[in-house]
Amino acid sequence: MDFGYDPPERFRTASDQAHEIVARELGHDDFGPGDYLHGLKVMLQSMDYDPHFTEQGRRAAWGQVIGVLRSRAGAFKAMKDNPGFDAEAITSPVVITGVPRTGTTALHRLMAVDQRFQGLQTWLLDAPMPRPPLSEWESYPEYRKTVAVLEARYAAAPQKRAAHHIAAEEVHECCMLLRQSFVSNLWSCGWSAPTYDAWWQCQSEQAAYDYYYRCVQLIGSNDRDKRWLLKNPGHIENLDLLFAVFPEAKVIQTHRDPAKAVPSLVSLLMTLHPTMEEGRADQRAANMLEREVAKWANAVRKADAVRQRHPGKVLDVVHLDFHRNPMDVLDRIYAFIGMDIPDTTRAQFAQRIEEKPELQHGVHRYSIADYGMTPEQAREPFGDYIERFDLVEKGK
């Protein structure tokens, strides 16, 4: 969250202003192919029409637009400054996906303990560049800026730490690169944006995935001997695009009772609402739950169709199994991806499992009843998906 820019009186006419700010800061004006411009235009128009911004929210939303444009322009500058970054294709990445709040983050961060993997650290998603040595990160202004932005976010909404803690140095989600093409589900999450959402639902994200692939090549160009470990819930809606850019990907799809996972997502997304918008919290949360249930039920069905065309490429992991016995799940995953688990790595896994770092910032508490829906209503759009993976605990 970046509060450093005074927002324009009208967002819809401020596209040129946003580009000028970024060009002035970076000293260059190459934003890459213009496929992102339509999404930016629709999103700026939506920002005038849909949300009831607080003044702080207006500043934060405008700062986010500037920040994402800066990330995009910075990526193209880094590509130009590092010829040959794309000389080698990315082979056999491990990709974690699934409906949000099904354990993707916990699994991702646990597997990232294995130093044979490389991932997308949060600060490098904000400023794509070839990953420098870890010992030098503190010297990069881009790293320090990400740290400051995250601290400002948690100062504005302290409860967000317990719901989904993010650190500049830890691995994070591919969606932070995908949104830099401005055709992304993320632009419907930070504030009310039904106008943009209606447009986005009808778009292809192919150009975003092409950009994402090049950024992954760029960030990993200094570590080509390491295997990629990636994670993004949204990939289940675009498995066809994922396999188009990563034909050899090994995908791990996580599963959890939607009546628990989707309300947890809504609770997470609503933590910033008092900062971003005035009033309508109950109404927005109820509308959001309806939207998220429908969206992720549809995503699961789309993923099923793609999986049938890629047999043997996806491994299923049930959240409850991972919660009860994470080492057994890791053994299954490593057999699936064709890797062993050395004794030293196994000990590191066991230590992280014992420490439970996900709980260090508190427990995320929420109830589906807060959003005017019953568990049965949340499960119904998912059809036989819940039975196939036995996702409902007895008596729940």
Salt bridges, closest charged atoms under 4 A:
ASP2 OD2 - ARG70 NH2 3.88
ASP2 OD2 - LYS145 NZ 3.04
ASP6 OD1 - ARG59 NH1 2.53
GLU25 OE1 - ARG70 NE 2.98
ASP35 OD1 - ARG72 NH2 3.93
ASP48 OD2 - ARG12 NE 3.32
ASP81 OD2 - LYS77 NZ 2.95
ASP86 OD2 - ARG214 NH1 3.41
ASP114 OD2 - ARG116 NH2 2.77
GLU151 OE1 - ARG161 NH2 2.96
GLU170 OE1 - ARG109 NE 3.63
GLU173 OE2 - LYS231 NZ 2.35
ASP197 OD1 - ARG291 NH2 2.48
ASP223 OD2 - ARG131 NH1 2.71
GLU237 OE1 - LYS295 NZ 2.38
ASP257 OD2 - ARG379 NH2 2.64
GLU277 OE1 - ARG280 NH2 3.13
GLU277 OE2 - ARG284 NH1 3.81
GLU292 OE2 - ARG291 NH1 2.67
ASP304 OD2 - ARG388 NH2 2.77
ASP316 OD1 - HIS255 NE2 2.74
ASP316 OD1 - ARG307 NH1 2.68
ASP331 OD1 - ARG346 NH2 2.98
ASP340 OD1 - ARG116 NH1 2.79
GLU358 OE2 - ARG352 NH2 3.29
ASP384 OD1 - ARG388 NE 3.53
GLU393 OE2 - LYS260 NZ 2.99
